[in-house]
């Protein structure tokens, strides 16, 4: 899962013992907040702290609030920002604003936790929706745990909005966290997606794949290197890869997609210079709902590649999704520099960035993504 394992393991250990722990979650951010929405910190009955909500800025105050939630069994909310004197006093000097929800976690307050942990430990994506504000005070702090294939109408509690399940599924599909507001009912619900790491599938066992493998791992991807040439495709050549697979690239990708192991967060990069592997692979990749498809090569290679893909029946909208030549223009030439440029383009694609120098543009440092 995406960095949540330790927090949820700590919560579940106390929950299983019938004890109460505390959970603090960043549910909303503004400006240059130190941690994104969904960042969490757990406090166990033994006083152990797991995770972080601010990288240190407001941890002490949040920790006190979490202790209060454990003692009195009720949730609470807190906001910290540069314009708030109290927030400055506890150390939030980075210019951002955090909204944090603190809640007690035990058998009574979070009966859905067993279902959540089954999914977390199995690597199955699950969304946890937590009610933050509601006209009925007893609904605050209640949860809905939703998997992508759960029966559509069977899980929604009567106190939640009709659109919640569809909204939560949309966020889960992309592994996103978001605060949802239902203004007509005066309800706010935070949805966090607990998902396995997104996959980075690299095809072509060369030096560019070697360089990108280590960066992909650092960025939190589960990295697979695949090549049909057994002599090059060995684990010792790719020590940072999670998987090294000897197979035809297009066949392997099709099998993984059919098995449900390729999703909308997956990124695919072809380093093959052999059209008999490259073209079938890209034809398959561009037919999938994935976040990014890139291919290494020169402008001339791109022209030949595009013509071959058109001849294979790939449509113009699908071709428009192909990043070729791959990467951002950073001016580098080495394998490591090329890998950085590819990783930069992947990051920009994921977050809607433009790849320009921050010092050359105005506005907030971190763009705000729309929910869903």
C-alpha positions in Angstrom: 0.0 0.0 0.0 1.0 3.6 -0.5 2.8 4.4 2.7 -0.2 3.6 5.0 0.8 0.1 6.1 2.5 1.0 9.4 -0.3 3.4 10.5 -3.1 0.9 9.7 -1.2 -2.0 11.2 -0.8 -0.1 14.5 -4.5 0.8 14.5 -5.5 -2.7 13.8 -3.3 -4.2 16.5 -5.0 -2.1 19.2 -8.4 -2.6 17.6 -8.0 -6.4 17.7 -7.1 -6.3 21.4 -10.2 -4.3 22.2 -8.1 -1.2 23.0 -8.6 2.3 21.7 -6.0 4.2 19.6 -6.1 7.6 17.9 -5.9 8.6 14.3 -5.1 12.1 12.9 -5.6 12.6 9.2 -4.8 15.6 6.9 -8.2 16.1 5.2 -7.6 19.4 3.4 -4.6 21.6 2.5 -4.1 25.1 1.1 -0.9 26.6 -0.3 2.5 25.0 0.4 1.3 22.6 3.1 4.0 20.2 4.2 2.0 17.0 3.7 -0.8 16.1 1.3 -4.4 15.2 2.1 -4.5 11.6 3.4 -1.3 11.8 5.4 -2.0 10.2 8.7 -0.6 9.7 12.2 -1.6 7.0 14.7 -1.2 7.1 18.5 -1.3 3.6 20.1 -2.6 2.9 23.7 1.1 2.4 24.6 2.0 5.9 23.5 3.8 4.9 20.3 3.5 7.4 17.4 3.3 6.1 13.9 3.2 8.3 10.7 3.2 12.0 10.3 0.7 14.8 9.4 3.1 17.7 8.9 6.7 16.5 8.8 7.1 18.0 12.3 5.5 21.4 12.1 2.3 20.8 14.1 2.8 17.3 15.4 3.0 18.2 19.1 -0.4 20.0 19.1 -2.0 17.3 17.0 -0.6 14.6 19.3 -2.3 16.4 22.3 -5.6 16.4 20.4 -5.2 12.7 19.6 -4.7 11.9 23.3 -7.9 13.8 24.0 -9.8 11.8 21.4 -8.5 8.5 22.9 -9.6 9.7 26.4 -13.0 11.0 25.7 -13.9 8.9 22.7 -15.0 11.7 20.4 -13.6 13.1 17.2 -12.5 16.7 16.7 -11.1 19.0 13.9 -8.3 21.5 13.9 -6.9 23.9 11.3 -3.4 25.3 11.2 -2.3 28.1 9.0 0.1 31.0 8.6 -2.6 33.4 9.3 -3.5 31.7 12.6 -1.5 32.9 15.6 -2.0 29.6 17.4 -0.8 27.7 14.3 2.4 29.8 14.1 2.9 29.1 17.8 3.0 25.3 17.1 5.4 25.8 14.2 3.6 25.9 10.9 5.9 28.4 9.2 6.0 26.9 5.7 3.2 29.1 4.4 0.5 26.5 4.0 -2.7 25.6 5.8 -3.7 22.1 7.1 -7.1 20.9 8.2 -6.8 17.8 10.4 -9.5 15.4 11.6 -8.7 13.5 14.8 -10.7 10.5 15.8 -10.7 7.6 18.3 -10.4 4.1 16.8 -11.9 1.1 18.5 -14.4 -1.6 18.0 -17.3 0.8 18.5 -16.1 3.8 16.5 -14.6 1.9 13.6 -16.3 -1.5 13.1 -15.3 -1.4 9.4 -11.6 -1.7 10.3 -11.5 -5.5 9.9 -12.7 -5.2 6.3 -10.2 -2.4 5.6 -7.3 -4.5 6.9 -8.3 -7.6 4.9 -8.0 -5.4 1.7 -4.8 -3.6 2.8 -3.0 -6.9 3.5 -4.3 -8.5 0.3 -3.2 -5.5 -1.8 -6.8 -4.9 -2.9 -7.7 -1.2 -3.3 -10.3 0.1 -0.8 -11.7 3.5 -0.1 -12.5 4.6 3.5 -15.1 7.5 3.7 -15.2 9.3 7.0 -18.0 11.7 7.9 -16.5 15.0 9.2 -19.6 17.2 9.3 -23.3 16.2 9.4 -26.6 17.7 10.7 -26.9 14.6 12.9 -24.0 14.9 15.4 -24.0 11.1 16.0 -23.0 10.6 12.3 -19.7 12.5 12.7 -16.8 10.0 12.7 -18.7 7.2 11.1 -17.2 5.3 8.2 -18.0 3.6 4.9 -15.4 1.1 3.5 -15.8 0.5 -0.2 -14.0 -1.7 -2.7 -14.3 -1.2 -6.4 -16.5 -4.3 -7.0 -18.7 -4.1 -4.0 -22.4 -4.3 -4.8 -23.5 -0.8 -5.8 -26.4 -0.3 -3.4 -25.6 -2.5 -0.5 -23.1 -0.4 1.6 -24.3 3.2 1.8 -25.6 4.1 5.3 -28.8 6.0 5.4 -27.2 9.2 6.7 -24.8 9.5 3.7 -25.6 11.3 0.5 -26.8 9.2 -2.5 -23.8 10.3 -4.6 -21.2 9.3 -2.1 -20.6 5.7 -3.4 -20.1 6.9 -7.0 -17.8 9.7 -5.8 -15.8 7.4 -3.7 -15.4 4.9 -6.5 -14.1 7.6 -8.8 -11.5 8.6 -6.3 -10.5 5.0 -5.7 -10.1 4.4 -9.4 -7.2 6.9 -9.5 -5.9 6.3 -5.9 -6.9 9.8 -4.9 -7.8 11.3 -1.5 -10.3 14.2 -1.3 -12.7 16.1 0.9 -16.2 16.0 -0.5 -18.7 18.7 0.3 -22.5 18.1 -0.1 -23.6 21.7 0.5 -27.4 21.0 0.2 -27.2 18.6 3.1 -24.4 20.4 5.1 -22.3 17.2 4.9 -18.5 16.9 4.5 -16.9 13.5 4.0 -13.2 12.7 3.6 -12.4 9.8 1.2 -9.0 8.2 1.4 -7.9 5.6 -1.0 -5.8 2.7 0.3 -4.2 1.2 -2.8 -1.2 -0.9 -3.8 1.7 1.1 -5.2 1.1 2.1 -8.9 3.0 0.0 -11.4 5.8 1.2 -13.6 6.3 -1.3 -16.5 9.6 -0.9 -18.4 10.1 -2.8 -21.6 13.6 -3.3 -22.9 16.4 -4.4 -20.6 19.0 -1.8 -21.3 20.8 1.0 -19.5 17.9 3.4 -19.7 15.6 0.9 -17.9 18.3 0.4 -15.3 18.4 4.1 -14.5 14.7 4.6 -14.5 14.1 1.5 -12.3 15.8 3.1 -9.3 14.0 6.5 -9.8 10.7 4.7 -10.2 11.3 2.8 -6.9 12.1 6.1 -5.2 8.8 7.6 -6.5 6.8 4.8 -5.0 6.2 2.6 -8.0 6.2 -1.1 -8.2 8.7 -1.5 -11.0 8.7 -4.4 -13.5 11.3 -4.8 -16.2 10.3 -7.0 -19.1 12.3 -8.1 -22.2 12.2 -11.2 -24.5 16.0 -11.5 -24.4 16.9 -13.8 -21.5 20.6 -13.0 -21.6 19.9 -9.3 -20.7 16.9 -9.8 -18.5 18.4 -10.9 -15.2 17.7 -9.8 -11.6 21.3 -8.9 -11.0 21.2 -6.3 -13.7 18.1 -4.7 -12.2 18.6 -4.8 -8.4 16.0 -2.1 -7.8 13.2 -3.8 -9.8 10.4 -5.5 -8.0 10.1 -8.0 -10.9 12.3 -9.0 -13.8 10.3 -10.9 -16.5 11.5 -12.7 -19.6 8.6 -12.6 -22.1 7.4 -10.9 -25.2 6.5 -7.4 -24.1 3.1 -7.2 -25.8 2.0 -10.6 -24.5 3.1 -9.9 -21.0 1.3 -6.6 -20.9 -1.9 -8.1 -22.3 -1.8 -10.9 -19.7 -1.2 -8.4 -16.8 -4.1 -6.2 -18.1 -6.4 -9.2 -18.4 -5.6 -10.2 -14.9 -6.5 -6.8 -13.5 -2.9 -5.9 -12.6 -2.7 -2.8 -14.8 -4.9 0.2 -13.9 -5.4 3.9 -14.5 -2.3 4.8 -12.4 0.1 2.5 -14.3 2.9 4.0 -16.4 4.4 2.1 -19.4 7.7 3.0 -21.1 9.2 1.2 -24.1 13.0 1.2 -24.5 12.9 -1.2 -27.4 14.5 -0.3 -30.7 13.1 -3.3 -32.4 9.8 -2.7 -34.2 8.8 -6.3 -33.9 8.6 -5.8 -30.2 8.0 -2.0 -30.0 4.9 -1.8 -32.3 2.8 -4.6 -30.8 3.7 -3.4 -27.3 2.6 0.2 -28.0 -0.5 -1.0 -29.8 -1.5 -2.9 -26.7 -0.5 -0.1 -24.3 -2.4 2.6 -26.1 -5.6 0.4 -25.9 -5.4 0.4 -22.1 -6.7 2.9 -19.6 -3.3 3.8 -18.1 -1.8 7.1 -16.9 1.2 7.3 -19.2 2.7 5.6 -22.2 6.2 6.6 -23.4 8.6 5.4 -26.0 12.3 6.1 -26.4 13.7 7.2 -29.8 14.6 9.9 -32.2 12.3 12.1 -34.2 12.9 9.9 -37.2 12.1 6.8 -35.1 8.9 8.5 -33.9 7.8 9.1 -37.4 8.3 5.5 -38.4 6.7 4.3 -35.2 3.6 6.5 -35.7 3.2 5.3 -39.3 3.4 1.7 -38.2 0.9 2.2 -35.4 -1.5 3.9 -37.7 -1.2 1.0 -40.1 -1.9 -1.4 -37.2 -5.2 0.5 -36.6 -4.3 2.7 -33.7 -6.5 5.8 -33.8 -5.4 9.4 -33.7 -6.8 10.0 -30.2 -4.9 7.0 -29.0 -1.7 8.1 -30.7 -2.1 11.5 -29.0 -1.6 9.8 -25.7 1.9 8.5 -26.7 4.9 10.5 -25.3 7.4 10.0 -28.1 10.2 11.0 -28.0 9.8 10.3 -24.3 10.7 12.8 -21.5 10.9 16.5 -20.9 13.5 18.7 -22.5 16.1 19.0 -19.7 19.1 19.0 -22.0 20.6 15.9 -20.5 22.2 13.1 -22.6 23.3 10.2 -20.3 21.1 7.3 -19.3 20.6 8.7 -15.8 19.7 12.2 -17.1 17.3 10.7 -19.7 15.7 8.7 -16.8 15.3 11.9 -14.8 13.6 13.6 -17.8 11.2 10.6 -18.3 10.4 10.6 -14.5 9.8 14.4 -14.7 7.3 13.9 -17.5 5.5 11.2 -15.6 5.2 13.4 -12.6 4.0 16.3 -14.7 1.4 14.0 -16.3 0.2 12.8 -13.0 -0.2 16.2 -11.4 -1.0 18.4 -14.4 2.3 20.2 -14.2 3.8 22.2 -17.1 7.4 21.4 -16.6 8.5 25.0 -16.3 10.8 26.6 -13.7 8.9 27.6 -10.6 11.0 30.8 -10.5 9.7 31.7 -13.9 6.0 31.6 -13.1 3.7 33.1 -10.4 0.9 31.5 -8.4 1.0 28.8 -5.8 3.9 26.3 -5.8 1.5 23.3 -5.6 -1.4 23.2 -8.0 -4.8 22.1 -6.6 -6.3 19.0 -8.2 -10.1 18.9 -8.6 -11.7 16.0 -6.7 -12.8 13.0 -8.8 
